[in-house]
């Protein structure tokens, strides 16, 4: 396998640009919304899109987020063989609010998703079994032994940072020193080093002995070698309308790994990475919108139809009707959006599509 991305995955509920955040007891509206998935799946998706064999190492449960990630990976060509399955929810759920040119997040992590030490122990077995050319991950309390083994096995390592990692600065720096390439954004590097500006932050990071590629949004990237030489790379940056910054750094990293695997130098790979980052900010969510339509369909519609088709194919009894129907009461009225026929699939249409010979696969 060319690369494996290690880490948590998230179901993302992404709201487009808000004029302002709501005050307590207030509701605000936005014109754009999408369901996406993110976390470790984002870099693997970008690498697979660039043509390399990319895998995802995470814990997948029986929750909706895990189902969305699984179906997305099947469509994107991301190998899930390094991942494990568990009962119960494992995917995080993140609400992404875009405003003032950036984002804010509200996130829930199931208890099964926070057992970092046990999951990283499983990563060691994955590493030995697959021996990817590149590993991509974020630093963590238990990550350093994993990074050491990856180096011993001849794997190369690209390391990124997450929101708030500067609070555990020593752990992050220990991990950075074990990586081949460190790819923070400019703000993350300034916070991590405690420097007054980006130039000082790059100079401070040079002491860690790791190749440094700093993302700077529309300005492109800075590539700083171990010898202290710094080059600006602006080629590859596209002129796009920025809709959501979520996942841009991970997309940058996945595309950079793919280019390096293809034989590019770091500076050349940064050009391809800039292009991937530009594409990422022009969509909503880490991997862009999943499912059909423009957000109204969600990823739920094809999943529901696929489940109905599977039940009918097995000949199982259909689900029992709600008690209100069994009593002979009037059924509840459908939501107005369904009554208007705004493109959402009616339950009867889903069953008909599942039974109709030659009906296309909705999943």
Secondary structure in CASP SS format (residue, H / E / C, confidence):
PFRMAT SS
TARGET T0000
AUTHOR 0000-0000-0000
METHOD secondary structure of the structure
MODEL  1
X C 1.00
X C 1.00
X E 1.00
X E 1.00
X E 1.00
X E 1.00
X C 1.00
X C 1.00
X E 1.00
X E 1.00
X E 1.00
X E 1.00
X E 1.00
X E 1.00
X E 1.00
X E 1.00
X E 1.00
X E 1.00
X C 1.00
X C 1.00
X C 1.00
X C 1.00
X C 1.00
X C 1.00
X C 1.00
X C 1.00
X C 1.00
X C 1.00
X C 1.00
X C 1.00
X C 1.00
X C 1.00
X E 1.00
X E 1.00
X E 1.00
X E 1.00
X E 1.00
X E 1.00
X E 1.00
X H 1.00
X H 1.00
X H 1.00
X H 1.00
X H 1.00
X H 1.00
X H 1.00
X H 1.00
X H 1.00
X H 1.00
X C 1.00
X C 1.00
X C 1.00
X C 1.00
X E 1.00
X E 1.00
X E 1.00
X E 1.00
X C 1.00
X E 1.00
X E 1.00
X C 1.00
X C 1.00
X C 1.00
X H 1.00
X H 1.00
X H 1.00
X H 1.00
X H 1.00
X H 1.00
X H 1.00
X H 1.00
X H 1.00
X H 1.00
X H 1.00
X H 1.00
X H 1.00
X C 1.00
X C 1.00
X E 1.00
X C 1.00
X C 1.00
X C 1.00
X C 1.00
X E 1.00
X E 1.00
X C 1.00
X C 1.00
X C 1.00
X C 1.00
X C 1.00
X C 1.00
X E 1.00
X E 1.00
X E 1.00
X E 1.00
X E 1.00
X E 1.00
X E 1.00
X E 1.00
X C 1.00
X C 1.00
X E 1.00
X E 1.00
X E 1.00
X E 1.00
X E 1.00
X E 1.00
X E 1.00
X C 1.00
X C 1.00
X H 1.00
X H 1.00
X H 1.00
X C 1.00
X C 1.00
X H 1.00
X H 1.00
X H 1.00
X H 1.00
X H 1.00
X H 1.00
X H 1.00
X H 1.00
X H 1.00
X H 1.00
X H 1.00
X H 1.00
X H 1.00
X H 1.00
X H 1.00
X C 1.00
X C 1.00
X C 1.00
X E 1.00
X E 1.00
X E 1.00
X E 1.00
X E 1.00
X C 1.00
X C 1.00
X C 1.00
X C 1.00
X H 1.00
X H 1.00
X H 1.00
X H 1.00
X H 1.00
X H 1.00
X H 1.00
X H 1.00
X H 1.00
X H 1.00
X C 1.00
X C 1.00
X C 1.00
X E 1.00
X E 1.00
X E 1.00
X E 1.00
X E 1.00
X C 1.00
X C 1.00
X C 1.00
X C 1.00
X H 1.00
X H 1.00
X H 1.00
X H 1.00
X H 1.00
X H 1.00
X H 1.00
X H 1.00
X H 1.00
X H 1.00
X H 1.00
X H 1.00
X H 1.00
X C 1.00
X C 1.00
X C 1.00
X E 1.00
X E 1.00
X C 1.00
X C 1.00
X E 1.00
X H 1.00
X H 1.00
X H 1.00
X H 1.00
X H 1.00
X H 1.00
X H 1.00
X H 1.00
X C 1.00
X C 1.00
X C 1.00
X C 1.00
X H 1.00
X H 1.00
X H 1.00
X H 1.00
X H 1.00
X H 1.00
X H 1.00
X H 1.00
X H 1.00
X H 1.00
X H 1.00
X C 1.00
X C 1.00
X E 1.00
X E 1.00
X E 1.00
X E 1.00
X E 1.00
X C 1.00
X H 1.00
X H 1.00
X H 1.00
X C 1.00
X E 1.00
X E 1.00
X E 1.00
X E 1.00
X C 1.00
X C 1.00
X C 1.00
X C 1.00
X C 1.00
X E 1.00
X E 1.00
X E 1.00
X E 1.00
X C 1.00
X C 1.00
X C 1.00
X C 1.00
X C 1.00
X C 1.00
X C 1.00
X C 1.00
X C 1.00
X C 1.00
X C 1.00
X C 1.00
X C 1.00
X C 1.00
X H 1.00
X H 1.00
X H 1.00
X H 1.00
X H 1.00
X H 1.00
X H 1.00
X H 1.00
X H 1.00
X H 1.00
X H 1.00
X H 1.00
X H 1.00
X H 1.00
X C 1.00
X C 1.00
X C 1.00
X C 1.00
X H 1.00
X H 1.00
X H 1.00
X H 1.00
X H 1.00
X H 1.00
X H 1.00
X H 1.00
X H 1.00
X H 1.00
X H 1.00
X H 1.00
X H 1.00
X H 1.00
X H 1.00
X H 1.00
X C 1.00
X C 1.00
X C 1.00
X C 1.00
X C 1.00
X C 1.00
X C 1.00
X C 1.00
X C 1.00
X C 1.00
X C 1.00
X C 1.00
X C 1.00
X C 1.00
X C 1.00
X C 1.00
X C 1.00
X C 1.00
X H 1.00
X H 1.00
X H 1.00
X H 1.00
X H 1.00
X H 1.00
X H 1.00
X H 1.00
X H 1.00
X H 1.00
X H 1.00
X H 1.00
X H 1.00
X H 1.00
X H 1.00
X C 1.00
X C 1.00
X C 1.00
X C 1.00
X C 1.00
X C 1.00
X C 1.00
X C 1.00
X H 1.00
X H 1.00
X H 1.00
X H 1.00
X C 1.00
X C 1.00
X C 1.00
X C 1.00
X C 1.00
X C 1.00
X C 1.00
X C 1.00
X C 1.00
X H 1.00
X H 1.00
X H 1.00
X H 1.00
X C 1.00
X C 1.00
X C 1.00
X C 1.00
X C 1.00
X C 1.00
X C 1.00
X H 1.00
X H 1.00
X H 1.00
X H 1.00
X H 1.00
X H 1.00
X H 1.00
X H 1.00
X H 1.00
X C 1.00
X C 1.00
X C 1.00
X C 1.00
X C 1.00
X C 1.00
X C 1.00
X C 1.00
END
